Amino acid sequence: MKDFFHILIAGAIGALAAYFNVLLIPLAVLLAVMLIDYITGMAGASYSGKLSFRVGIMGILKKAGYFALVAVGMVADYLISSALVEIGIDLKITYCFGMIITIWLIINELISILENLGELNVPLPSFLVNIIKTLKSKVEEQAEGKQIKVEKDKHNE
């Protein structure tokens, strides 16, 4: 019976890996940084005397919303990719929006972790804070640049 559960778990993990393909590692990283952010956020709230059950539940709901946001990006990727294939264009790109959203959320979580650690009076190297904030702005610029380029290309047709 124990082997059956091991086989079942391995099969489920394999199915998820095949389904999420390129997004599996970023989603695992997102889950990890979300957990770290939640723990450091609760510690920071406890340290500052602002810890409450309601705030904790809202944090969990917000994190669940992150996965809903990634799902929306993945659905958009699927719809766009499927529509392009139907008209004869195969870009071989399947996870553009899902990946951008996931990376953006990871960076947001990293910023939040640094803020939480700051509340706990953990000394933070300024270069690390600056690098992560720069990463966020670069991801946003690149995503907006791609969107603007696509819109311009549509207008030129």
Buried (B, 14 or more C-beta within 10 A) or exposed (E): EEEEEEEEEEEEEEEEEEEBEEBBEBBEBBBEBBEBBBEBBBBBBEEEEEBEEEEBEEBEEEBEEBBEBBEEBBEBBBEBBEEEEEEEEEEEEBBBBBBBBBBBBBBBBBBBBBBBBBBEEEEEEEEEBEEBBEBBEEBEEEBEEEEEEEEEEEEEE
